[in-house]
Amino acid sequence: MTAMTTVAFFNNKGGVGQTSLVYHLAWMLGERGRRVIAADLDPQADLTGMFLDEARRERLWRNGNEGTVDEGVAPLFEGTGDIVESPHIEEVGEKIGLLMGDLGLSRREDELSTQWPKCLDGDRRAFRVTTAFARLIARAGKQFGADLALLDVGPNLGAINRAALVASDHVVIPLAPDLFSLQGLRNVGPTLRDWRKAWQRRMSGKPEALDIELPAGDMEPLGYVIMRHSIRLSRPVQAYGRWIDKIPSEYANAVARGDPPPVPAVQDPNCMAHLKDYRSLMPMAQEANLPMFLLKPAHGAIGAHQQAVRDCYTDFQSFARELIGRLDGGS
């Protein structure tokens, strides 16, 4: 990778552990020497909640949208200017910068929806609004000297997510082994293709006088990650395995548009990682405001928890290595 690469994490089904995935991946990439922008584009702002302690969030949100993604795009949406020149980046690690989320971001949905079709008429404001997130992320990345931007988005097919995906070079799809997650996958594949084609049509008719750099909006699928955050102990192991077995063909049909690989998910080339639950570590991680794989005995990670911490580190290290390999063309 030379310029900053933007990767969105997206599924139409919530509750699969996506935000935790982005949070831990950002930390692991930082551990591996990459400079990362983590952009919280979900109006629920859960990623911001994972990175920042309650006191910092209270100070942040006491003054409205101060320092958030929404503050960065507000002048454009409110008709007083364009996106801010220097977006606020909350440095949450030596190599991790957070573009903080905001519950008020949901107010931008209607305007993004209204401006999307106007791009086809060559409307310059429509292009500015549609690319607001993309340009804000690009400016933050340049400001922070980032190698990668990781985008956390909500589990829906609305205008905010469409604008977020327009900002992305690649898309990773987190999946839980259940029916609802697979149905979300069936929605995501066609939606990504529709959004990509629609943005290409708009790009082909962009006005010559437009003085902003537009994102390519490639939204290229990199693969999927199987998460086990939603598995209940009471569920039969057979049911878990049955849904796991369906994922390779469902992904191939809905997203990759190729022949389903005749292999289980653990051997599927589209599968980037199969991550365990580590549920027992999460309360300690939240209390310490650290990723699970950096917990120490001082945080309560003693006894069997120490091995779980080591296993978690290995799992996310492998996932980060796989992600970088695919972005660099090595996989």
N, C-alpha and C positions, 0 to 999 in steps of 0.2 A: 504494500500500500504506500502511496506517495501523498496525495491529498487526503483530507479527512473523508472517511467512509461512514455512511449513515445506515444503521441497521434498526429496523422497527420490529418489535415483538407484538404479534397480533393474532388473536383468535376471536371469533364471534361468541365464544362461550367463556363466561367468567368463572372464577373459582378454581382455576387450574394452577395457581401459584406463579403466574406470570410476573407480577411485580417483584416478588422475592427472587425470581430468576434473574431479572434485570439488575437488581440491587447486588446480588452476589457475584454476577458476572462482571459488573463494573469494578468491584473490589479486586477480583482475581486478575482482570486485565491490568489494573494498576500494579498489582503484585508482580506481574510479568513485564513491567516497564512501559506499558502503553499509557498515553495520556488520553483520558476519556471524558467526554461530556455525557452526562445522564440527563435526558430531557423528559420531564414529567408532563406529558400532554393528555393525561387522563384527568378530567375535571374532579374526580374523587381525590386526587392528590395523594394517593397511598404511597407512591415512591418517595415523595418528599417526607412523608411521615416515617418511613423507614430510615432515611438518612439523618433526619434532624430530631433532636430530643424535644420534649413537649414545651420546655421553656423557650427554645428558639422558635418553634412554630407559633407560640402565643405572641411573641414579640413581632414576628413576621406578619401575622394576619390581623393584629390589633390595628394596624394602619392600612387596612384594605388590601390592595394587591401589591404593596411595596416589595420590589425585588423579584417578582414572580414572572413567569412566562406571560401572564395576562397583562402585567404592566408593560412588558416589552412590546406588545402589539396594540395596546390600548389607543395610542395616538392615531393610528391608522383607522381602527374601527370606529373611533369617535369623531373622525373628520378633522383632527387638529394637526395632522402631519403623517409621517410614515412610521415604521417601526423604529425603536430607539437605536441610536448609533452604537452604544456600548451596553449590551444587556448585562444585567447583574448575574454573576456566576458565584454561587456559594461553594467555596472550596472545602470539600468534606474529606479530603485526603490529599496527600502530596501530589497525586496524579489524577484526581477525580474532581471534576467540576459539575455542580448540579444546577440545571435550569429548573427552578422551583415551580411546583404546581400551584394551582389556585382553584378553589371551588367556583369562583366567578367566571372561569373559562367557559362554562356551559352557556353563558350569555352570548357567546360569539357564534353559536350554532346557526341561528337564523340568517345572520349576515353572510356567513360562509356559504350557506345553501343558496341565498339570493344571488350572490356574485358568480357562482360556478357557471351557470348557463350564459352569463354576460360575456365570459371570455370568448365564446364563439363569435361574438359580434366585434371582437377586437377592443373591448373596453379596457382602458389602461388601469383604472381603479380595480376592476375585477381581477386582473392579473396580480396586482399588488396584494389584494386581500387573500386570494387563493394561495399565494406563496409566502404569506406572512411568517408562518412557522418555519418554513424551509430557510428563509433568509435570516431569521433570528438565530436559528441553529448554526447556520454557516458563519455568521458574525461571531457567535460565542466560540465556535471551534477555532476560528482564526485568532481570536483574542486569547484563548487558553492554550493555543498551540496543540490542539487535540489531534490524535490519530484516528479516533473513532467517536461517533456519537451513537448512543443507544437510546431508542425512543420507547417509552412505555405509554401505551394507548389503552383506551377503554374497550370493553367487549361489545361493540356495536358497529353498525355499518352507516353511521351518520356523517354529517359534513365535517365535523371536527376531525374525525379519524381519516376521512378522505384527504383533507389538507395535510394531515400528519404523514400519511403514506406517500403523498406527492413529494414530500421531503426526503423520502428514503431511497437508498440505492438497493437495499436488500431487505428481505422479510424473513424472520424466523417464526415458526408457528409452534407455540407450546400446546401440548395435548395431555389430557388425562385419559386413562383407559376406560371410557364410558360412552354411552350412546350420545349424550348431550354434546360432548366434546367433538365426537365424530360428525354430528350434524352441523356443528359450527364450522368444522373443516370443509364440509360440502358447500357451505355458504361463502367461505373465505376465498376459495380458489377462483370461482367465476367472478366474484367481486373484484379481486385484484386484477384480473384480465380486463374487466370492464373499465375500471378506473385508469389502468395504464393506457388503454386505447383512447379513452376519452381525453386524457391529458395530452396525448400525442396529437390528437385533432386540434386541441386548443393551441398547442405550441406551433403547429403549422400555420396558424392564422394570427400569430401575435403581431401587434402593431410595430412598425419600424421605429417609431419614436419612443418606444418603451426603454427606459434607461436603467433597468434592473436586470440582474443575472437570474435566469430562471432555472430551476432544478430540472434534471432530466426525468425524474419521476419513474425510474426503471422498475422499482418494486420487485426485483428479481428474487424469487424464493430460494433461500439457501438450504432449507430442510426443516425438520421438525425436532422437537425435544419432548420426550415422554416424561411427564411429571407424575408423581404419586401423592401429591398433597391432598387430593380429594378422596383417597381410598379409605374406606371404613373397615375396621378389623372384622366386622360382622359379615362383610361381603365374601362370598365363596371364592376361593382361589381360582376355581374353574372359570368363573365369570370374568375375573381380572384377565386371565390368559386369553379368553375368547375375544375380548375387546382389543388386547394387544395384537393378536393375530390379524385383526381386520385393518389395522392402521396402514401397513405398507400399500395395500391395494387402494384404500380410500384416498391416501395422499397422492398416489400415482394418478388416479382418475380425476380427482378434483383440482389438484394443484400442478403436478408435474406434467400432466397430459401425456404420459407415456405408458408403456406396458408395465403392469404391476410386477415387481420383482418376486420371483418364486422363493423367497427367503423369509424367515421370521424377522420381527422388528429389530432385534439385536444385531442382525446382519444386513439390514436394509441400508443401502448407501445414502438414502435420504434422511436417515435417522442420525442426528448429530450427537445425541446423548440420551441416556436413560437414567434419570436422576432419582435417587431415593428420597424418602420423606424427611428424615432427621427431625421429626416433630419434637422430640424431647429437648433438642438444642435451641429451638426457636424462642422460648420464653427467656432463656439466658441471653441470647443474642439481642433481643429487643431491650432488655434491661441494660445491657452494656453498650447499646448503639454500635454494635459491631456485626460483621458477617459471622455466620455460625462457624466457619472454618478458621477464624482467628481467636476463638475463645480460649482462655487460659484457666488454669485451676483457680486463680483469683476471682474469676467470674462464675465459678461453680462447676466448671467442666472437670470433674474428677471421676476416678474409677472408670466405668464403662464409657462415660461421656468422652473421655480423652481419645479413645479409639474411634468413636463416632466423628469427632472433630477432624481427626487425621483422614478418615474415609471421605468426609465431606470435602476436605481440601483436595484430595486426589480426584474426586469426581469433577469438581469445578475447574481444576487445572486441566483435566483432559478435555472438558467442554471448551474452555478458552483456547486451547491448542487447536482443537478441531475448527472452531470459528475462524481463527486467524489463518489456518491452512486453507480453508475454502475461500476466504477473501483474497488471499495471495495466489489463488489458483493452484494450490498444492493438493487439493482433494477433489 
